[in-house]
Amino acid sequence: MALSRESPRVGVTHHRSLWSPDVPRGALSRTTRPPSQLIRPAMVAPSLPAARMRTVHILLPPSEGKTAPLSGPTLDLESLAYPELTAPRQSVTKELAAVSARPDSLALLKTGERTRPEVEAQRNLGELPCAPAYRVYTGVLYEAARLGPDDSVSIFSGLFGVTASTDSIPAYRCSMNVSLPQAGPLKTFWRRQLKDHPVLETASSGATVDMRSGAYQIWNPRGVWWDIRVRDRTGKVITHMAKHYRGLLTRALLDAKSDEVADVARTLGDVSVEVKGNRHHLTLVPAV
Protein backbone atom coordinates (compact mmCIF):
# COMPACT_ATOMS: atom_id res chain seq x y z
CA MET A 1 0.00 0.00 0.00
CA ALA A 2 1.42 3.43 -0.89
CA LEU A 3 2.06 5.79 2.04
CA SER A 4 1.13 9.46 1.91
CA ARG A 5 3.31 12.11 3.49
CA GLU A 6 0.89 12.15 6.49
CA SER A 7 0.96 8.37 7.00
CA PRO A 8 2.91 7.05 9.97
CA ARG A 9 6.30 5.64 8.93
CA VAL A 10 6.65 1.97 9.72
CA GLY A 11 10.20 0.59 9.60
CA VAL A 12 10.92 -2.91 8.39
CA THR A 13 12.16 -3.74 11.88
CA HIS A 14 8.54 -3.75 13.04
CA HIS A 15 7.62 -6.66 10.82
CA ARG A 16 6.79 -9.67 13.02
CA SER A 17 8.46 -12.17 10.70
CA LEU A 18 11.82 -10.56 11.41
CA TRP A 19 11.53 -11.65 15.05
CA SER A 20 11.19 -15.29 14.10
CA PRO A 21 13.74 -17.53 15.92
CA ASP A 22 14.89 -18.54 12.40
CA VAL A 23 16.23 -15.06 11.66
CA PRO A 24 19.56 -14.13 13.30
CA ARG A 25 19.27 -11.10 15.60
CA GLY A 26 22.64 -9.87 14.26
CA ALA A 27 21.16 -9.40 10.80
CA LEU A 28 19.97 -5.87 11.55
CA SER A 29 21.84 -2.75 12.58
CA ARG A 30 20.09 0.36 13.87
CA THR A 31 21.19 3.95 13.45
CA THR A 32 19.84 7.15 14.91
CA ARG A 33 17.72 9.22 12.56
CA PRO A 34 15.77 12.44 12.36
CA PRO A 35 12.09 11.86 13.25
CA SER A 36 10.99 12.54 9.65
CA GLN A 37 13.43 10.12 8.01
CA LEU A 38 12.34 6.60 7.08
CA ILE A 39 14.42 3.91 8.73
CA ARG A 40 16.48 1.90 6.21
CA PRO A 41 18.20 -0.75 8.31
CA ALA A 42 21.31 -2.39 6.90
CA MET A 43 20.54 -6.00 6.14
CA VAL A 44 23.32 -8.56 6.29
CA ALA A 45 22.62 -11.75 4.37
CA PRO A 46 23.32 -14.99 6.23
CA SER A 47 26.61 -16.53 5.16
CA LEU A 48 26.47 -19.31 2.60
CA PRO A 49 28.37 -22.51 3.24
CA ALA A 50 32.06 -22.02 2.50
CA ALA A 51 32.03 -24.48 -0.43
CA ARG A 52 29.40 -22.45 -2.24
CA MET A 53 31.26 -19.16 -1.76
CA ARG A 54 34.40 -20.32 -3.59
CA THR A 55 34.79 -19.35 -7.21
CA VAL A 56 36.17 -21.76 -9.77
CA HIS A 57 39.26 -21.44 -11.93
CA ILE A 58 38.11 -21.36 -15.56
CA LEU A 59 40.40 -22.39 -18.42
CA LEU A 60 39.56 -21.07 -21.89
CA PRO A 61 41.00 -21.50 -25.38
CA PRO A 62 41.71 -18.41 -27.47
CA SER A 63 39.43 -17.61 -30.37
CA GLU A 64 40.28 -17.61 -34.04
CA GLY A 65 38.12 -14.53 -34.38
CA LYS A 66 39.94 -11.48 -33.07
CA THR A 67 39.41 -7.74 -33.16
CA ALA A 68 42.66 -5.87 -33.74
CA PRO A 69 43.00 -2.85 -31.44
CA LEU A 70 43.24 0.45 -33.32
CA SER A 71 45.32 2.01 -30.56
CA GLY A 72 46.87 1.06 -27.27
CA PRO A 73 50.19 0.17 -25.66
CA THR A 74 52.63 -2.13 -27.41
CA LEU A 75 53.28 -5.66 -26.20
CA ASP A 76 55.04 -5.90 -22.85
CA LEU A 77 55.71 -9.58 -22.19
CA GLU A 78 57.02 -8.95 -18.69
CA SER A 79 53.68 -7.45 -17.65
CA LEU A 80 51.66 -10.56 -18.52
CA ALA A 81 50.34 -12.96 -15.91
CA TYR A 82 52.56 -15.94 -15.09
CA PRO A 83 55.86 -14.02 -15.54
CA GLU A 84 57.81 -17.27 -15.26
CA LEU A 85 56.84 -17.77 -18.90
CA THR A 86 58.46 -14.53 -20.10
CA ALA A 87 61.52 -16.20 -21.63
CA PRO A 88 59.63 -18.81 -23.70
CA ARG A 89 57.14 -16.12 -24.76
CA GLN A 90 60.03 -13.98 -26.01
CA SER A 91 61.31 -16.94 -27.99
CA VAL A 92 57.97 -17.70 -29.65
CA THR A 93 57.01 -14.08 -30.39
CA LYS A 94 60.43 -13.41 -31.96
CA GLU A 95 60.19 -16.51 -34.12
CA LEU A 96 56.59 -15.78 -35.12
CA ALA A 97 57.61 -12.31 -36.35
CA ALA A 98 60.39 -13.86 -38.43
CA VAL A 99 58.16 -16.60 -39.86
CA SER A 100 55.50 -14.04 -40.78
CA ALA A 101 58.02 -12.37 -43.10
CA ARG A 102 58.73 -15.56 -45.03
CA PRO A 103 57.10 -16.24 -48.42
CA ASP A 104 55.74 -19.54 -47.08
CA SER A 105 54.34 -17.93 -43.94
CA LEU A 106 50.71 -18.88 -44.62
CA ALA A 107 51.61 -22.54 -45.05
CA LEU A 108 53.76 -22.57 -41.90
CA LEU A 109 51.03 -20.92 -39.86
CA LYS A 110 48.34 -23.18 -41.36
CA THR A 111 46.12 -20.31 -42.35
CA GLY A 112 44.47 -19.10 -45.55
CA GLU A 113 44.92 -16.28 -48.01
CA ARG A 114 42.26 -14.13 -46.37
CA THR A 115 44.48 -13.79 -43.28
CA ARG A 116 47.51 -12.53 -45.23
CA PRO A 117 47.10 -8.90 -44.00
CA GLU A 118 47.08 -10.10 -40.38
CA VAL A 119 50.12 -12.32 -40.93
CA GLU A 120 52.02 -9.52 -42.64
CA ALA A 121 51.14 -7.13 -39.81
CA GLN A 122 52.69 -9.40 -37.20
CA ARG A 123 56.10 -9.09 -38.85
CA ASN A 124 56.27 -6.15 -36.44
CA LEU A 125 54.49 -7.95 -33.64
CA GLY A 126 56.20 -5.95 -30.91
CA GLU A 127 54.91 -2.69 -32.36
CA LEU A 128 51.25 -3.63 -32.74
CA PRO A 129 48.72 -1.92 -30.41
CA CYS A 130 47.38 -4.09 -27.60
CA ALA A 131 44.17 -4.32 -25.61
CA PRO A 132 42.92 -6.64 -22.85
CA ALA A 133 42.61 -10.20 -24.13
CA TYR A 134 38.88 -10.29 -23.36
CA ARG A 135 38.44 -7.50 -25.94
CA VAL A 136 40.80 -8.93 -28.55
CA TYR A 137 39.22 -12.41 -28.57
CA THR A 138 35.79 -12.04 -30.15
CA GLY A 139 34.82 -15.53 -31.28
CA VAL A 140 31.60 -17.40 -30.46
CA LEU A 141 32.65 -18.45 -26.95
CA TYR A 142 33.75 -14.94 -26.01
CA GLU A 143 30.60 -13.31 -27.38
CA ALA A 144 28.56 -15.56 -25.08
CA ALA A 145 30.88 -15.20 -22.07
CA ARG A 146 30.81 -11.37 -22.16
CA LEU A 147 34.03 -11.12 -20.16
CA GLY A 148 34.90 -7.87 -18.45
CA PRO A 149 37.70 -6.32 -16.41
CA ASP A 150 36.49 -7.92 -13.17
CA ASP A 151 36.41 -11.47 -14.54
CA SER A 152 39.32 -13.78 -13.79
CA VAL A 153 39.99 -16.63 -16.23
CA SER A 154 43.09 -18.21 -17.76
CA ILE A 155 43.41 -18.29 -21.56
CA PHE A 156 45.70 -20.81 -23.25
CA SER A 157 47.23 -19.88 -26.60
CA GLY A 158 49.89 -20.90 -29.06
CA LEU A 159 51.65 -17.53 -28.80
CA PHE A 160 51.72 -16.89 -25.05
CA GLY A 161 51.17 -20.30 -23.45
CA VAL A 162 48.67 -19.00 -20.93
CA THR A 163 47.59 -15.49 -19.93
CA ALA A 164 44.94 -13.77 -17.85
CA SER A 165 41.90 -12.38 -19.63
CA THR A 166 42.95 -8.87 -18.57
CA ASP A 167 46.46 -9.08 -20.04
CA SER A 168 47.12 -6.67 -22.91
CA ILE A 169 47.85 -8.51 -26.16
CA PRO A 170 47.78 -7.73 -29.90
CA ALA A 171 45.69 -9.53 -32.50
CA TYR A 172 47.75 -12.35 -34.00
CA ARG A 173 47.68 -15.55 -36.06
CA CYS A 174 49.38 -18.49 -34.37
CA SER A 175 47.31 -21.48 -33.30
CA MET A 176 48.48 -24.24 -30.99
CA ASN A 177 48.55 -26.63 -33.97
CA VAL A 178 51.41 -24.69 -35.59
CA SER A 179 54.97 -26.01 -35.69
CA LEU A 180 57.65 -23.31 -35.85
CA PRO A 181 61.07 -24.10 -37.36
CA GLN A 182 62.99 -23.64 -34.10
CA ALA A 183 60.41 -24.08 -31.33
CA GLY A 184 58.87 -27.09 -33.04
CA PRO A 185 55.23 -28.11 -32.42
CA LEU A 186 53.79 -25.49 -30.09
CA LYS A 187 51.67 -28.05 -28.26
CA THR A 188 54.84 -29.90 -27.25
CA PHE A 189 56.75 -26.67 -26.59
CA TRP A 190 54.15 -25.24 -24.18
CA ARG A 191 53.40 -28.59 -22.57
CA ARG A 192 57.07 -28.78 -21.63
CA GLN A 193 57.09 -25.18 -20.33
CA LEU A 194 53.94 -25.66 -18.24
CA LYS A 195 54.85 -29.01 -16.73
CA ASP A 196 54.61 -28.75 -12.93
CA HIS A 197 54.06 -25.00 -13.28
CA PRO A 198 53.83 -23.72 -9.66
CA VAL A 199 51.63 -20.69 -10.38
CA LEU A 200 49.06 -22.74 -12.25
CA GLU A 201 49.00 -25.31 -9.46
CA THR A 202 48.26 -22.54 -6.97
CA ALA A 203 45.52 -21.10 -9.18
CA SER A 204 43.84 -24.50 -9.43
CA SER A 205 43.78 -25.21 -5.69
CA GLY A 206 39.97 -25.14 -5.86
CA ALA A 207 37.77 -26.64 -8.56
CA THR A 208 38.88 -26.05 -12.15
CA VAL A 209 36.45 -25.93 -15.08
CA ASP A 210 38.04 -26.71 -18.44
CA MET A 211 36.36 -25.05 -21.43
CA ARG A 212 39.35 -25.63 -23.73
CA SER A 213 39.25 -27.49 -27.03
CA GLY A 214 41.56 -30.48 -27.43
CA ALA A 215 44.48 -28.63 -29.03
CA TYR A 216 44.80 -26.35 -26.00
CA GLN A 217 44.68 -29.01 -23.30
CA ILE A 218 48.43 -28.79 -22.82
CA TRP A 219 48.27 -28.66 -19.02
CA ASN A 220 45.93 -30.50 -16.70
CA PRO A 221 45.04 -29.62 -13.10
CA ARG A 222 45.83 -32.04 -10.31
CA GLY A 223 42.88 -31.14 -8.11
CA VAL A 224 39.15 -31.35 -8.79
CA TRP A 225 38.75 -30.87 -12.52
CA TRP A 226 35.61 -30.54 -14.62
CA ASP A 227 35.58 -30.89 -18.39
CA ILE A 228 32.53 -29.91 -20.39
CA ARG A 229 30.84 -31.73 -23.24
CA VAL A 230 27.77 -30.41 -25.05
CA ARG A 231 25.36 -32.81 -26.77
CA ASP A 232 21.92 -32.58 -28.31
CA ARG A 233 18.86 -34.59 -27.25
CA THR A 234 19.92 -37.53 -29.41
CA GLY A 235 23.34 -37.71 -27.76
CA LYS A 236 25.16 -36.26 -30.76
CA VAL A 237 28.12 -34.02 -29.95
CA ILE A 238 27.43 -30.39 -30.80
CA THR A 239 30.50 -28.79 -32.34
CA HIS A 240 30.09 -25.15 -33.33
CA MET A 241 27.32 -24.38 -30.85
CA ALA A 242 29.33 -26.05 -28.09
CA LYS A 243 31.49 -22.91 -28.04
CA HIS A 244 28.37 -20.83 -27.47
CA TYR A 245 27.21 -22.92 -24.52
CA ARG A 246 30.68 -23.07 -23.00
CA GLY A 247 30.64 -19.30 -23.15
CA LEU A 248 27.23 -19.14 -21.48
CA LEU A 249 28.41 -21.51 -18.76
CA THR A 250 31.54 -19.42 -18.25
CA ARG A 251 29.37 -16.35 -17.70
CA ALA A 252 27.02 -18.22 -15.38
CA LEU A 253 29.87 -19.56 -13.24
CA LEU A 254 31.50 -16.15 -12.95
CA ASP A 255 28.19 -14.58 -11.93
CA ALA A 256 27.31 -17.36 -9.49
CA LYS A 257 30.63 -17.14 -7.60
CA SER A 258 30.11 -20.78 -6.66
CA ASP A 259 32.03 -24.00 -7.15
CA GLU A 260 28.79 -25.99 -7.43
CA VAL A 261 29.49 -26.50 -11.13
CA ALA A 262 26.70 -28.99 -11.89
CA ASP A 263 24.07 -26.83 -10.18
CA VAL A 264 25.11 -23.78 -12.18
CA ALA A 265 25.17 -25.79 -15.43
CA ARG A 266 21.59 -26.97 -14.78
CA THR A 267 20.43 -23.39 -15.32
CA LEU A 268 21.31 -23.96 -19.01
CA GLY A 269 19.83 -27.42 -19.53
CA ASP A 270 19.98 -31.05 -18.47
CA VAL A 271 23.21 -32.22 -16.87
CA SER A 272 24.82 -35.57 -16.22
CA VAL A 273 28.14 -36.08 -14.45
CA GLU A 274 30.58 -38.98 -14.62
CA VAL A 275 33.28 -38.96 -11.94
CA LYS A 276 36.65 -40.64 -12.40
CA GLY A 277 38.91 -39.77 -9.49
CA ASN A 278 39.38 -36.00 -9.41
CA ARG A 279 38.07 -35.62 -12.93
CA HIS A 280 34.41 -34.82 -13.46
CA HIS A 281 33.02 -35.26 -16.98
CA LEU A 282 29.98 -32.97 -17.24
CA THR A 283 27.65 -33.40 -20.20
CA LEU A 284 25.25 -30.55 -20.90
CA VAL A 285 22.16 -30.99 -23.07
CA PRO A 286 20.99 -27.40 -23.67
CA ALA A 287 17.37 -26.56 -23.04
CA VAL A 288 15.49 -26.03 -26.30
Summary of the structure (lengths in Angstrom):
residues: 288
radius of gyration: 24.7
end to end distance: 40.1
largest distance: 83.6
contacts: 805
relative contact order: 0.15
helix: 36%
strand: 18%
